Amino acid sequence: MTSFTNEMKWYSTEENYTIPDAMMKFTKENGISDNPKQQPEWVKTLSSEKSGEAAAESMKSVVSRYKGELIAWDVMNENIHFHF
């Protein structure tokens, strides 16, 4: 499974796609992709409204548990149902 973070953000790709292009090439050549199987099965059955509520509750739970122990969070919520 892969997760591109800063490499796909605007400030990284404004004039040069060399790094994200190389990363995409590498993932394709090595059979790496986002994997819908990484989501719990019950999440896939939720409506958009309910999935948003579940995601918010999950984030709240994790953030409160580790509050003060990390300097940043990167929440990937775009593919909760494996569509973008």
Biopython code that builds the backbone (N, CA, C, O; Angstrom):
import numpy as np
from Bio.PDB.StructureBuilder import StructureBuilder

atoms = [
    (1, "MET", "N", (0.842, -1.168, 0.000)),
    (1, "MET", "CA", (0.000, 0.000, 0.000)),
    (1, "MET", "C", (0.889, 1.232, 0.000)),
    (1, "MET", "O", (1.998, 1.213, 0.534)),
    (2, "THR", "N", (0.393, 2.299, -0.602)),
    (2, "THR", "CA", (1.188, 3.518, -0.684)),
    (2, "THR", "C", (0.389, 4.718, -0.229)),
    (2, "THR", "O", (-0.842, 4.719, -0.265)),
    (3, "SER", "N", (1.086, 5.711, 0.187)),
    (3, "SER", "CA", (0.464, 6.982, 0.535)),
    (3, "SER", "C", (1.414, 8.097, 0.139)),
    (3, "SER", "O", (2.471, 8.273, 0.744)),
    (4, "PHE", "N", (1.029, 8.844, -0.878)),
    (4, "PHE", "CA", (1.834, 10.003, -1.266)),
    (4, "PHE", "C", (1.361, 11.158, -0.389)),
    (4, "PHE", "O", (0.161, 11.409, -0.277)),
    (5, "THR", "N", (2.283, 11.840, 0.216)),
    (5, "THR", "CA", (1.880, 12.939, 1.096)),
    (5, "THR", "C", (2.261, 14.261, 0.447)),
    (5, "THR", "O", (1.513, 14.758, -0.395)),
    (6, "ASN", "N", (3.357, 14.828, 0.796)),
    (6, "ASN", "CA", (3.739, 16.138, 0.269)),
    (6, "ASN", "C", (4.047, 16.125, -1.223)),
    (6, "ASN", "O", (3.945, 17.156, -1.888)),
    (7, "GLU", "N", (4.417, 14.987, -1.741)),
    (7, "GLU", "CA", (4.816, 14.903, -3.153)),
    (7, "GLU", "C", (3.688, 15.238, -4.121)),
    (7, "GLU", "O", (3.954, 15.585, -5.271)),
    (8, "MET", "N", (2.446, 15.145, -3.687)),
    (8, "MET", "CA", (1.317, 15.438, -4.563)),
    (8, "MET", "C", (0.657, 16.783, -4.236)),
    (8, "MET", "O", (-0.326, 17.160, -4.874)),
    (9, "LYS", "N", (1.183, 17.493, -3.260)),
    (9, "LYS", "CA", (0.585, 18.776, -2.886)),
    (9, "LYS", "C", (1.024, 19.863, -3.848)),
    (9, "LYS", "O", (2.049, 19.751, -4.521)),
    (10, "TRP", "N", (0.231, 20.907, -3.894)),
    (10, "TRP", "CA", (0.422, 22.000, -4.842)),
    (10, "TRP", "C", (1.845, 22.545, -4.821)),
    (10, "TRP", "O", (2.462, 22.713, -5.873)),
    (11, "TYR", "N", (2.368, 22.821, -3.631)),
    (11, "TYR", "CA", (3.702, 23.428, -3.561)),
    (11, "TYR", "C", (4.792, 22.500, -4.071)),
    (11, "TYR", "O", (5.881, 22.962, -4.411)),
    (12, "SER", "N", (4.527, 21.215, -4.131)),
    (12, "SER", "CA", (5.529, 20.273, -4.628)),
    (12, "SER", "C", (5.430, 20.043, -6.127)),
    (12, "SER", "O", (6.398, 19.617, -6.757)),
    (13, "THR", "N", (4.267, 20.322, -6.699)),
    (13, "THR", "CA", (4.057, 19.989, -8.114)),
    (13, "THR", "C", (3.823, 21.210, -8.996)),
    (13, "THR", "O", (3.520, 21.063, -10.180)),
    (14, "GLU", "N", (3.956, 22.391, -8.448)),
    (14, "GLU", "CA", (3.612, 23.598, -9.206)),
    (14, "GLU", "C", (4.304, 23.670, -10.558)),
    (14, "GLU", "O", (3.679, 24.030, -11.555)),
    (15, "GLU", "N", (5.580, 23.334, -10.601)),
    (15, "GLU", "CA", (6.301, 23.426, -11.868)),
    (15, "GLU", "C", (7.067, 22.167, -12.233)),
    (15, "GLU", "O", (7.690, 22.106, -13.292)),
    (16, "ASN", "N", (7.026, 21.157, -11.363)),
    (16, "ASN", "CA", (7.871, 19.995, -11.595)),
    (16, "ASN", "C", (7.214, 18.735, -11.038)),
    (16, "ASN", "O", (7.014, 18.609, -9.830)),
    (17, "TYR", "N", (6.887, 17.819, -11.919)),
    (17, "TYR", "CA", (6.247, 16.555, -11.521)),
    (17, "TYR", "C", (7.229, 15.385, -11.491)),
    (17, "TYR", "O", (6.804, 14.230, -11.475)),
    (18, "THR", "N", (8.520, 15.660, -11.484)),
    (18, "THR", "CA", (9.530, 14.604, -11.548)),
    (18, "THR", "C", (9.376, 13.583, -10.423)),
    (18, "THR", "O", (9.364, 12.380, -10.680)),
    (19, "ILE", "N", (9.259, 14.044, -9.196)),
    (19, "ILE", "CA", (9.187, 13.119, -8.051)),
    (19, "ILE", "C", (7.877, 12.332, -8.037)),
    (19, "ILE", "O", (7.918, 11.106, -7.928)),
    (20, "PRO", "N", (6.700, 12.993, -8.143)),
    (20, "PRO", "CA", (5.480, 12.174, -8.143)),
    (20, "PRO", "C", (5.387, 11.246, -9.356)),
    (20, "PRO", "O", (4.849, 10.145, -9.244)),
    (21, "ASP", "N", (5.904, 11.673, -10.516)),
    (21, "ASP", "CA", (5.916, 10.785, -11.688)),
    (21, "ASP", "C", (6.753, 9.539, -11.407)),
    (21, "ASP", "O", (6.348, 8.426, -11.742)),
    (22, "ALA", "N", (7.914, 9.726, -10.794)),
    (22, "ALA", "CA", (8.778, 8.582, -10.472)),
    (22, "ALA", "C", (8.113, 7.674, -9.442)),
    (22, "ALA", "O", (8.219, 6.451, -9.525)),
    (23, "MET", "N", (7.428, 8.274, -8.474)),
    (23, "MET", "CA", (6.738, 7.471, -7.466)),
    (23, "MET", "C", (5.605, 6.665, -8.091)),
    (23, "MET", "O", (5.428, 5.492, -7.761)),
    (24, "MET", "N", (4.838, 7.277, -8.989)),
    (24, "MET", "CA", (3.754, 6.558, -9.670)),
    (24, "MET", "C", (4.309, 5.412, -10.506)),
    (24, "MET", "O", (3.768, 4.306, -10.501)),
    (25, "LYS", "N", (5.386, 5.686, -11.216)),
    (25, "LYS", "CA", (6.023, 4.644, -12.034)),
    (25, "LYS", "C", (6.452, 3.473, -11.154)),
    (25, "LYS", "O", (6.210, 2.315, -11.495)),
    (26, "PHE", "N", (7.089, 3.773, -10.020)),
    (26, "PHE", "CA", (7.548, 2.736, -9.103)),
    (26, "PHE", "C", (6.377, 1.896, -8.586)),
    (26, "PHE", "O", (6.467, 0.669, -8.547)),
    (27, "THR", "N", (5.284, 2.547, -8.189)),
    (27, "THR", "CA", (4.146, 1.792, -7.658)),
    (27, "THR", "C", (3.522, 0.899, -8.730)),
    (27, "THR", "O", (3.133, -0.234, -8.448)),
    (28, "LYS", "N", (3.428, 1.405, -9.948)),
    (28, "LYS", "CA", (2.851, 0.595, -11.030)),
    (28, "LYS", "C", (3.744, -0.602, -11.357)),
    (28, "LYS", "O", (3.251, -1.714, -11.552)),
    (29, "GLU", "N", (5.050, -0.373, -11.416)),
    (29, "GLU", "CA", (5.991, -1.449, -11.740)),
    (29, "GLU", "C", (6.061, -2.524, -10.644)),
    (29, "GLU", "O", (6.434, -3.667, -10.907)),
    (30, "ASN", "N", (5.702, -2.142, -9.429)),
    (30, "ASN", "CA", (5.821, -3.067, -8.304)),
    (30, "ASN", "C", (4.477, -3.515, -7.729)),
    (30, "ASN", "O", (4.422, -4.111, -6.654)),
    (31, "GLY", "N", (3.389, -3.222, -8.457)),
    (31, "GLY", "CA", (2.074, -3.689, -8.032)),
    (31, "GLY", "C", (1.603, -3.090, -6.711)),
    (31, "GLY", "O", (0.890, -3.745, -5.950)),
    (32, "ILE", "N", (1.997, -1.856, -6.437)),
    (32, "ILE", "CA", (1.604, -1.191, -5.192)),
    (32, "ILE", "C", (0.456, -0.238, -5.493)),
    (32, "ILE", "O", (0.512, 0.517, -6.463)),
    (33, "SER", "N", (-0.573, -0.269, -4.674)),
    (33, "SER", "CA", (-1.699, 0.640, -4.879)),
    (33, "SER", "C", (-2.406, 0.875, -3.560)),
    (33, "SER", "O", (-2.097, 0.246, -2.548)),
    (34, "ASP", "N", (-3.373, 1.804, -3.592)),
    (34, "ASP", "CA", (-4.269, 1.929, -2.446)),
    (34, "ASP", "C", (-5.050, 0.636, -2.376)),
    (34, "ASP", "O", (-5.374, 0.057, -3.413)),
    (35, "ASN", "N", (-5.351, 0.183, -1.213)),
    (35, "ASN", "CA", (-6.006, -1.100, -1.057)),
    (35, "ASN", "C", (-7.325, -0.957, -0.311)),
    (35, "ASN", "O", (-7.322, -0.680, 0.889)),
    (36, "PRO", "N", (-8.455, -1.141, -0.993)),
    (36, "PRO", "CA", (-9.747, -1.003, -0.325)),
    (36, "PRO", "C", (-9.943, -2.031, 0.788)),
    (36, "PRO", "O", (-10.808, -1.853, 1.645)),
    (37, "LYS", "N", (-9.165, -3.086, 0.784)),
    (37, "LYS", "CA", (-9.291, -4.109, 1.825)),
    (37, "LYS", "C", (-8.759, -3.619, 3.172)),
    (37, "LYS", "O", (-8.956, -4.275, 4.195)),
    (38, "GLN", "N", (-8.082, -2.462, 3.169)),
    (38, "GLN", "CA", (-7.543, -1.923, 4.418)),
    (38, "GLN", "C", (-8.635, -1.284, 5.281)),
    (38, "GLN", "O", (-8.400, -1.005, 6.457)),
    (39, "GLN", "N", (-9.812, -1.050, 4.724)),
    (39, "GLN", "CA", (-10.925, -0.493, 5.482)),
    (39, "GLN", "C", (-11.731, -1.624, 6.102)),
    (39, "GLN", "O", (-11.906, -2.671, 5.477)),
    (40, "PRO", "N", (-12.227, -1.430, 7.327)),
    (40, "PRO", "CA", (-13.103, -2.453, 7.916)),
    (40, "PRO", "C", (-14.349, -2.645, 7.051)),
    (40, "PRO", "O", (-14.859, -1.683, 6.478)),
    (41, "GLU", "N", (-14.829, -3.849, 6.957)),
    (41, "GLU", "CA", (-15.987, -4.151, 6.110)),
    (41, "GLU", "C", (-17.204, -3.306, 6.469)),
    (41, "GLU", "O", (-17.927, -2.869, 5.574)),
    (42, "TRP", "N", (-17.450, -3.062, 7.764)),
    (42, "TRP", "CA", (-18.632, -2.299, 8.161)),
    (42, "TRP", "C", (-18.587, -0.866, 7.640)),
    (42, "TRP", "O", (-19.636, -0.255, 7.441)),
    (43, "VAL", "N", (-17.395, -0.319, 7.415)),
    (43, "VAL", "CA", (-17.280, 1.050, 6.919)),
    (43, "VAL", "C", (-17.824, 1.143, 5.497)),
    (43, "VAL", "O", (-18.425, 2.150, 5.121)),
    (44, "LYS", "N", (-17.617, 0.109, 4.722)),
    (44, "LYS", "CA", (-18.048, 0.113, 3.313)),
    (44, "LYS", "C", (-19.566, 0.139, 3.168)),
    (44, "LYS", "O", (-20.076, 0.458, 2.094)),
    (45, "THR", "N", (-20.296, -0.192, 4.234)),
    (45, "THR", "CA", (-21.760, -0.238, 4.156)),
    (45, "THR", "C", (-22.409, 1.077, 4.571)),
    (45, "THR", "O", (-23.628, 1.216, 4.476)),
    (46, "LEU", "N", (-21.619, 2.041, 5.030)),
    (46, "LEU", "CA", (-22.172, 3.289, 5.547)),
    (46, "LEU", "C", (-22.535, 4.266, 4.434)),
    (46, "LEU", "O", (-21.902, 4.298, 3.378)),
    (47, "SER", "N", (-23.566, 5.058, 4.696)),
    (47, "SER", "CA", (-23.914, 6.151, 3.785)),
    (47, "SER", "C", (-22.840, 7.229, 3.901)),
    (47, "SER", "O", (-22.005, 7.177, 4.805)),
    (48, "SER", "N", (-22.856, 8.206, 2.993)),
    (48, "SER", "CA", (-21.877, 9.292, 3.051)),
    (48, "SER", "C", (-21.955, 10.022, 4.386)),
    (48, "SER", "O", (-20.928, 10.319, 4.996)),
    (49, "GLU", "N", (-23.159, 10.308, 4.832)),
    (49, "GLU", "CA", (-23.329, 11.019, 6.100)),
    (49, "GLU", "C", (-22.773, 10.197, 7.262)),
    (49, "GLU", "O", (-22.024, 10.711, 8.092)),
    (50, "LYS", "N", (-23.141, 8.934, 7.314)),
    (50, "LYS", "CA", (-22.695, 8.073, 8.415)),
    (50, "LYS", "C", (-21.190, 7.816, 8.346)),
    (50, "LYS", "O", (-20.538, 7.700, 9.384)),
    (51, "SER", "N", (-20.633, 7.725, 7.146)),
    (51, "SER", "CA", (-19.197, 7.491, 7.038)),
    (51, "SER", "C", (-18.428, 8.718, 7.525)),
    (51, "SER", "O", (-17.367, 8.587, 8.135)),
    (52, "GLY", "N", (-18.961, 9.904, 7.256)),
    (52, "GLY", "CA", (-18.328, 11.119, 7.768)),
    (52, "GLY", "C", (-18.348, 11.157, 9.286)),
    (52, "GLY", "O", (-17.363, 11.538, 9.919)),
    (53, "GLU", "N", (-19.481, 10.757, 9.871)),
    (53, "GLU", "CA", (-19.599, 10.712, 11.329)),
    (53, "GLU", "C", (-18.630, 9.688, 11.920)),
    (53, "GLU", "O", (-17.979, 9.953, 12.931)),
    (54, "ALA", "N", (-18.541, 8.525, 11.287)),
    (54, "ALA", "CA", (-17.641, 7.472, 11.774)),
    (54, "ALA", "C", (-16.184, 7.914, 11.674)),
    (54, "ALA", "O", (-15.393, 7.659, 12.583)),
    (55, "ALA", "N", (-15.825, 8.579, 10.567)),
    (55, "ALA", "CA", (-14.451, 9.064, 10.400)),
    (55, "ALA", "C", (-14.125, 10.106, 11.469)),
    (55, "ALA", "O", (-13.043, 10.082, 12.055)),
    (56, "ALA", "N", (-15.063, 11.017, 11.719)),
    (56, "ALA", "CA", (-14.842, 12.048, 12.745)),
    (56, "ALA", "C", (-14.662, 11.418, 14.121)),
    (56, "ALA", "O", (-13.792, 11.837, 14.885)),
    (57, "GLU", "N", (-15.463, 10.433, 14.438)),
    (57, "GLU", "CA", (-15.367, 9.760, 15.735)),
    (57, "GLU", "C", (-14.037, 9.003, 15.861)),
    (57, "GLU", "O", (-13.409, 9.010, 16.919)),
    (58, "SER", "N", (-13.626, 8.361, 14.785)),
    (58, "SER", "CA", (-12.361, 7.634, 14.790)),
    (58, "SER", "C", (-11.187, 8.591, 15.007)),
    (58, "SER", "O", (-10.295, 8.318, 15.811)),
    (59, "MET", "N", (-11.194, 9.712, 14.285)),
    (59, "MET", "CA", (-10.116, 10.692, 14.441)),
    (59, "MET", "C", (-10.096, 11.265, 15.851)),
    (59, "MET", "O", (-9.034, 11.430, 16.452)),
    (60, "LYS", "N", (-11.279, 11.567, 16.371)),
    (60, "LYS", "CA", (-11.371, 12.111, 17.730)),
    (60, "LYS", "C", (-10.781, 11.116, 18.737)),
    (60, "LYS", "O", (-10.068, 11.507, 19.660)),
    (61, "SER", "N", (-11.080, 9.852, 18.551)),
    (61, "SER", "CA", (-10.587, 8.817, 19.448)),
    (61, "SER", "C", (-9.060, 8.723, 19.412)),
    (61, "SER", "O", (-8.413, 8.676, 20.458)),
    (62, "VAL", "N", (-8.498, 8.696, 18.227)),
    (62, "VAL", "CA", (-7.044, 8.565, 18.078)),
    (62, "VAL", "C", (-6.328, 9.828, 18.562)),
    (62, "VAL", "O", (-5.328, 9.747, 19.276)),
    (63, "VAL", "N", (-6.849, 10.996, 18.168)),
    (63, "VAL", "CA", (-6.210, 12.251, 18.562)),
    (63, "VAL", "C", (-6.221, 12.407, 20.075)),
    (63, "VAL", "O", (-5.218, 12.815, 20.661)),
    (64, "SER", "N", (-7.356, 12.084, 20.724)),
    (64, "SER", "CA", (-7.382, 12.216, 22.191)),
    (64, "SER", "C", (-6.436, 11.222, 22.853)),
    (64, "SER", "O", (-5.808, 11.537, 23.864)),
    (65, "ARG", "N", (-6.333, 10.046, 22.297)),
    (65, "ARG", "CA", (-5.463, 9.032, 22.909)),
    (65, "ARG", "C", (-3.998, 9.463, 22.884)),
    (65, "ARG", "O", (-3.268, 9.249, 23.852)),
    (66, "TYR", "N", (-3.571, 10.070, 21.774)),
    (66, "TYR", "CA", (-2.163, 10.420, 21.609)),
    (66, "TYR", "C", (-1.896, 11.920, 21.717)),
    (66, "TYR", "O", (-0.840, 12.391, 21.295)),
    (67, "LYS", "N", (-2.837, 12.667, 22.274)),
    (67, "LYS", "CA", (-2.700, 14.115, 22.436)),
    (67, "LYS", "C", (-1.392, 14.445, 23.155)),
    (67, "LYS", "O", (-1.077, 13.864, 24.193)),
    (68, "GLY", "N", (-0.641, 15.383, 22.590)),
    (68, "GLY", "CA", (0.604, 15.823, 23.202)),
    (68, "GLY", "C", (1.808, 14.947, 22.912)),
    (68, "GLY", "O", (2.923, 15.288, 23.307)),
    (69, "GLU", "N", (1.611, 13.834, 22.234)),
    (69, "GLU", "CA", (2.723, 12.928, 21.955)),
    (69, "GLU", "C", (3.269, 13.061, 20.537)),
    (69, "GLU", "O", (4.376, 12.600, 20.256)),
    (70, "LEU", "N", (2.506, 13.686, 19.642)),
    (70, "LEU", "CA", (2.920, 13.847, 18.248)),
    (70, "LEU", "C", (2.851, 15.318, 17.869)),
    (70, "LEU", "O", (2.082, 16.078, 18.456)),
    (71, "ILE", "N", (3.649, 15.719, 16.893)),
    (71, "ILE", "CA", (3.642, 17.116, 16.491)),
    (71, "ILE", "C", (2.707, 17.394, 15.313)),
    (71, "ILE", "O", (2.399, 18.555, 15.044)),
    (72, "ALA", "N", (2.249, 16.359, 14.603)),
    (72, "ALA", "CA", (1.389, 16.580, 13.442)),
    (72, "ALA", "C", (0.568, 15.336, 13.137)),
    (72, "ALA", "O", (0.910, 14.226, 13.547)),
    (73, "TRP", "N", (-0.505, 15.545, 12.419)),
    (73, "TRP", "CA", (-1.380, 14.454, 11.974)),
    (73, "TRP", "C", (-1.618, 14.605, 10.487)),
    (73, "TRP", "O", (-1.787, 15.720, 9.995)),
    (74, "ASP", "N", (-1.632, 13.508, 9.772)),
    (74, "ASP", "CA", (-2.004, 13.510, 8.356)),
    (74, "ASP", "C", (-3.151, 12.521, 8.222)),
    (74, "ASP", "O", (-2.947, 11.308, 8.240)),
    (75, "VAL", "N", (-4.342, 13.046, 8.089)),
    (75, "VAL", "CA", (-5.530, 12.195, 8.033)),
    (75, "VAL", "C", (-5.909, 11.978, 6.579)),
    (75, "VAL", "O", (-6.155, 12.930, 5.839)),
    (76, "MET", "N", (-5.952, 10.730, 6.185)),
    (76, "MET", "CA", (-6.336, 10.392, 4.819)),
    (76, "MET", "C", (-7.800, 9.980, 4.821)),
    (76, "MET", "O", (-8.134, 8.838, 5.137)),
    (77, "ASN", "N", (-8.652, 10.902, 4.472)),
    (77, "ASN", "CA", (-10.081, 10.624, 4.493)),
    (77, "ASN", "C", (-10.681, 10.546, 3.103)),
    (77, "ASN", "O", (-11.851, 10.197, 2.952)),
    (78, "GLU", "N", (-9.890, 10.869, 2.079)),
    (78, "GLU", "CA", (-10.447, 10.917, 0.729)),
    (78, "GLU", "C", (-10.929, 9.563, 0.216)),
    (78, "GLU", "O", (-11.852, 9.517, -0.597)),
    (79, "ASN", "N", (-10.345, 8.486, 0.657)),
    (79, "ASN", "CA", (-10.718, 7.200, 0.078)),
    (79, "ASN", "C", (-11.421, 6.285, 1.072)),
    (79, "ASN", "O", (-11.211, 5.072, 1.066)),
    (80, "ILE", "N", (-12.252, 6.869, 1.922)),
    (80, "ILE", "CA", (-12.928, 6.048, 2.921)),
    (80, "ILE", "C", (-13.770, 4.945, 2.249)),
    (80, "ILE", "O", (-13.947, 3.865, 2.813)),
    (81, "HIS", "N", (-14.275, 5.222, 1.064)),
    (81, "HIS", "CA", (-15.024, 4.195, 0.317)),
    (81, "HIS", "C", (-14.308, 3.839, -0.992)),
    (81, "HIS", "O", (-14.908, 3.278, -1.909)),
    (82, "PHE", "N", (-13.031, 4.171, -1.060)),
    (82, "PHE", "CA", (-12.201, 3.875, -2.233)),
    (82, "PHE", "C", (-12.690, 4.553, -3.506)),
    (82, "PHE", "O", (-12.572, 4.002, -4.600)),
    (83, "HIS", "N", (-13.245, 5.765, -3.350)),
    (83, "HIS", "CA", (-13.415, 6.622, -4.511)),
    (83, "HIS", "C", (-13.012, 8.020, -4.122)),
    (83, "HIS", "O", (-13.056, 8.404, -2.953)),
    (84, "PHE", "N", (-12.621, 8.770, -5.125)),
    (84, "PHE", "CA", (-12.003, 10.052, -4.864)),
    (84, "PHE", "C", (-12.833, 11.172, -5.457)),
    (84, "PHE", "O", (-12.467, 12.341, -5.337)),
]
sb = StructureBuilder()
sb.init_structure("model")
sb.init_model(0)
sb.init_chain("A")
sb.init_seg("    ")
for serial, (resi, resn, name, xyz) in enumerate(atoms, 1):
    if name == "N":
        sb.init_residue(resn, " ", resi, " ")
    sb.init_atom(name, np.array(xyz, "f"), 0.0, 1.0, " ", f" {name:<3s}", serial, name[0])
structure = sb.get_structure()
